[in-house]
Amino acid sequence: MLHLAQLDHGQDGWRSCPKCQGLHFAGFPDFKGICPGGGQHEQTGSFAYVLAHDVALVDHVQVEWRSCRKCQGLFYGPFGGVCPAGGAHDATGSFNYDVSFE
């Protein structure tokens, strides 16, 4: 099985938070993002996820998913959304993540 982190277009460091059940980037040593459940996101019991980014368009892949620099959460870019850190999500510097669907 190919590990996405071995690809040029895979980013590891993603985890799920048991408080909000959301996916967040946990790759920074001192900041895990602001959780809607209060405080920073937690990683207890989470798998280590790898997200593909900036790959060619293929069937059953939705592009334009972004990470927010304020809360470290994953959100669908065209809709923006409300950030738990305040205001709208901020996709500054984010990859264009690709999420598979059935």
C-alpha positions in Angstrom: 0.0 0.0 0.0 1.3 3.4 -1.0 1.7 5.9 1.8 0.6 9.4 0.7 3.3 11.1 2.8 5.8 9.4 0.3 4.2 11.4 -2.5 5.2 15.0 -3.5 1.5 15.9 -2.8 0.8 14.4 0.6 1.0 16.2 3.9 1.1 14.3 7.2 0.5 15.8 10.6 -3.3 15.7 10.5 -5.3 14.4 13.4 -8.9 14.2 14.6 -10.0 15.9 17.8 -12.2 13.9 20.2 -13.8 17.1 21.5 -15.1 18.5 18.2 -14.7 15.4 16.0 -13.1 17.6 13.4 -9.9 17.1 11.4 -7.1 19.6 12.2 -3.4 20.1 11.4 -1.4 19.1 14.4 2.1 19.5 12.9 3.1 22.5 14.9 4.8 21.6 18.2 3.2 24.4 20.3 -0.1 25.1 18.6 -2.8 22.5 17.7 -5.5 25.1 16.7 -8.6 26.5 18.4 -11.3 23.9 19.0 -15.0 24.7 18.9 -15.2 22.5 22.0 -13.0 24.9 23.9 -9.2 25.4 24.2 -6.9 23.8 21.7 -7.7 20.7 19.7 -6.6 17.3 21.2 -5.3 14.3 19.5 -6.1 11.5 22.0 -6.9 8.3 20.2 -6.5 9.8 16.7 -5.1 8.1 13.7 -2.3 9.9 11.9 -3.9 11.2 8.7 -2.2 12.3 5.5 -4.0 14.6 3.2 -3.4 14.8 -0.6 -3.1 18.3 -2.1 -2.7 19.9 -5.4 -3.2 16.8 -7.5 -4.8 16.5 -11.0 -8.6 16.5 -11.1 -9.9 12.9 -11.1 -13.3 11.4 -10.6 -14.6 11.2 -7.1 -12.2 13.8 -5.7 -13.4 17.2 -4.5 -10.8 20.0 -4.5 -10.8 23.4 -2.7 -10.6 22.1 0.8 -8.4 24.4 2.9 -6.8 24.7 6.3 -7.4 27.7 8.5 -4.3 29.4 9.9 -6.3 30.5 13.0 -8.0 27.3 14.1 -5.9 24.7 12.1 -9.2 23.1 11.0 -10.1 21.8 7.5 -12.9 23.6 5.8 -14.4 23.8 2.3 -12.9 26.9 0.7 -15.8 28.1 -1.5 -18.2 28.2 1.4 -15.7 29.8 3.9 -17.5 29.1 7.2 -17.2 30.5 10.7 -13.9 30.0 12.5 -14.0 29.0 16.2 -11.1 31.5 16.7 -13.4 34.3 15.6 -14.6 35.7 12.3 -14.3 33.7 9.0 -11.7 31.0 8.4 -8.4 32.2 6.9 -6.9 30.1 4.2 -3.7 32.2 3.8 -0.9 29.9 2.9 -3.1 26.8 2.7 -2.6 24.0 0.2 -5.6 23.1 -2.0 -6.5 19.8 -0.4 -8.2 16.9 -2.2 -10.9 14.8 -0.5 -12.2 11.6 -2.0 -15.9 10.8 -2.0 -18.1 7.9 -3.2 
